[in-house]
Each structure stands twice: as C-alpha cells, then as structure tokens.
Amino acid sequence: MYAAQFMAAMKQTVDVDSAIRSGDLSPIFTWLEDKIWSKGSLLSTDDLVKQATGETLNAKFFQEHLKARYLS
C-alpha cells in the first residue's frame, strides 16, 4: 500500500513513465531521496507517509493500482 501511494504522489511531479522509458531514473531517485530516504529514520511511518504524499495512508491508491494492473 505504501508503494502505491508513494508512486501516485511521485507521478504528480515526476514523469515516471518517461524516466523509465529513457533509462534516466535520476528524477525518480531524486524524489525518493527528498521525500523518503532522507527522512526514513527521523519520522514515524505515519508522519513520513503524510509528509511525502500529503495525506495519511489510504487504501484507494492500492485499489487503483490493482485495478490498473489486473482489470485494464
């Protein structure tokens, strides 16, 4: 669930598909460094998710991921 929510938040500011297609993953790694990795040991999981995504852990992102992956 965390990964789905992080990906949804990342896609708001990073063109993830283009980065993967081109093989230049630096925008993805930069987002992860700024939002997740640099704060991982400083914040609780709940605070980290809220700070990185703007909201608390929400199952809707995982549901959307599953629908896109298996029902599209």
C-alpha positions in Angstrom: 0.0 0.0 0.0 2.8 2.4 0.8 4.5 1.9 -2.6 1.2 2.6 -4.5 0.6 5.8 -2.5 4.2 6.9 -3.0 4.0 6.2 -6.7 0.8 8.2 -7.0 2.4 11.2 -5.2 5.6 10.9 -7.3 3.6 11.0 -10.5 2.2 14.4 -9.6 5.6 15.9 -10.0 7.8 13.4 -11.9 7.1 11.9 -15.4 7.8 8.4 -14.2 6.9 6.6 -17.4 9.2 8.9 -19.5 12.0 8.4 -17.0 11.7 4.7 -17.1 11.4 4.6 -20.9 14.5 6.8 -21.3 16.5 4.9 -18.7 17.2 8.1 -16.8 16.0 7.2 -13.3 17.5 10.3 -11.7 14.2 12.2 -11.3 12.7 9.1 -9.5 15.7 8.7 -7.2 15.7 12.4 -6.5 12.1 12.3 -5.4 12.7 9.2 -3.3 15.8 10.9 -1.7 13.9 14.1 -0.9 10.7 12.6 0.3 11.5 9.2 1.7 15.1 8.1 2.1 16.4 11.3 3.8 13.6 11.2 6.4 13.2 7.5 7.0 14.9 7.3 10.3 13.7 10.7 11.5 9.9 10.3 11.2 7.4 7.7 12.2 5.9 5.8 9.3 2.6 7.6 9.6 4.3 11.0 9.6 6.6 10.0 6.7 3.6 9.0 4.5 1.7 12.2 5.4 4.7 14.4 4.7 5.6 12.6 1.4 2.1 12.3 0.0 0.1 15.0 1.7 -2.3 12.5 3.4 -2.3 9.5 5.7 -2.1 6.0 4.4 -5.0 5.5 2.1 -6.1 2.2 0.6 -7.6 3.9 -2.5 -4.1 4.2 -4.1 -3.5 0.4 -3.8 -7.0 -0.3 -5.1 -6.3 1.9 -8.1 -3.0 0.1 -8.7 -4.7 -3.3 -8.6 -7.5 -2.2 -11.0 -4.9 -0.7 -13.4 -2.7 -3.8 -13.3 -5.3 -6.6 -13.4 -8.5 -5.2 -14.8 -7.2 -3.0 -17.6 
